[in-house]
Amino acid sequence: MVTVWIPSLLRDMTHGKHELQVEARTVREVVAQLELMFPGIAERLVQDNRLRPGLMLVVDGASSNEGLRYVLDPGSEVHFVPAMSGG
């Protein structure tokens, strides 16, 4: 199992839940499990078979550019973080 932290912008899809446990070995499987639980959430996370622009993946406290193919360890924490903009 991995823990998935849901950003506030997506909590309308998860009925307010901010943390979920899912069975997954990759981030792609995390998205698939979330889609089964909350239909429509995948299109808010993925575009053209990759994480949407403006979303950053953080796994176990470290940002990653591996996106959907990132291989997770059991007990990993996955965060989908909206990218910050401005200056």
C-alpha positions as CSV (number, residue, x, y, z in Angstrom):
1,M,0.0,0.0,0.0
2,V,1.0,3.6,-0.6
3,T,-0.3,6.8,0.8
4,V,-1.6,9.4,-1.6
5,W,-2.0,13.0,-0.5
6,I,-4.7,14.8,-2.4
7,P,-4.1,18.6,-3.0
8,S,-7.0,20.9,-2.0
9,L,-7.8,21.6,-5.7
10,L,-8.8,18.0,-6.2
11,R,-10.6,17.3,-2.9
12,D,-13.9,18.1,-4.5
13,M,-13.4,14.8,-6.4
14,T,-12.5,12.8,-3.3
15,H,-15.4,14.0,-1.1
16,G,-13.0,16.1,0.9
17,K,-10.5,13.3,1.7
18,H,-7.0,14.5,1.8
19,E,-5.2,11.2,2.3
20,L,-5.9,7.8,0.8
21,Q,-4.3,4.4,0.8
22,V,-4.1,2.5,-2.5
23,E,-2.4,-0.6,-3.7
24,A,0.0,0.4,-6.5
25,R,3.5,-0.2,-7.7
26,T,3.8,2.8,-10.0
27,V,2.3,6.3,-10.1
28,R,0.4,5.2,-13.2
29,E,-1.3,2.5,-11.0
30,V,-2.0,5.2,-8.3
31,V,-3.9,7.2,-10.9
32,A,-5.7,4.1,-12.1
33,Q,-6.8,3.2,-8.6
34,L,-7.9,6.8,-7.9
35,E,-9.9,6.7,-11.1
36,L,-11.7,3.5,-9.9
37,M,-12.5,5.2,-6.6
38,F,-13.4,8.6,-8.0
39,P,-14.3,8.6,-11.7
40,G,-13.1,11.6,-13.5
41,I,-10.1,12.3,-11.3
42,A,-7.6,10.9,-13.8
43,E,-8.4,13.6,-16.4
44,R,-7.5,16.2,-13.8
45,L,-4.2,14.4,-13.1
46,V,-3.1,13.2,-16.5
47,Q,-3.0,14.7,-20.0
48,D,-1.6,13.0,-23.1
49,N,-0.4,10.0,-21.1
50,R,1.7,12.2,-18.7
51,L,1.1,14.2,-15.6
52,R,-0.8,17.4,-16.4
53,P,1.3,20.6,-16.9
54,G,1.2,22.4,-13.6
55,L,1.4,19.3,-11.4
56,M,4.6,18.3,-9.7
57,L,5.2,14.7,-8.4
58,V,6.7,14.4,-5.0
59,V,7.4,10.9,-3.7
60,D,8.8,10.3,-0.2
61,G,9.7,14.0,0.1
62,A,11.7,14.3,-3.1
63,S,10.4,15.8,-6.4
64,S,10.6,13.6,-9.5
65,N,10.5,14.0,-13.2
66,E,9.7,10.3,-13.8
67,G,6.0,11.0,-13.8
68,L,3.6,8.1,-14.3
69,R,6.4,5.5,-14.7
70,Y,7.9,6.2,-11.2
71,V,8.2,2.9,-9.4
72,L,7.0,3.1,-5.8
73,D,8.2,1.2,-2.7
74,P,5.7,-0.3,-0.3
75,G,4.7,2.5,2.2
76,S,5.7,5.3,-0.2
77,E,4.0,8.7,0.1
78,V,2.8,10.2,-3.1
79,H,1.9,13.9,-3.4
80,F,0.5,15.6,-6.5
81,V,1.5,19.2,-5.9
82,P,0.2,22.1,-8.0
83,A,3.2,24.0,-9.4
84,M,3.6,27.5,-8.0
85,S,3.9,30.4,-10.3
86,G,4.6,34.0,-9.9
87,G,7.6,36.1,-9.1
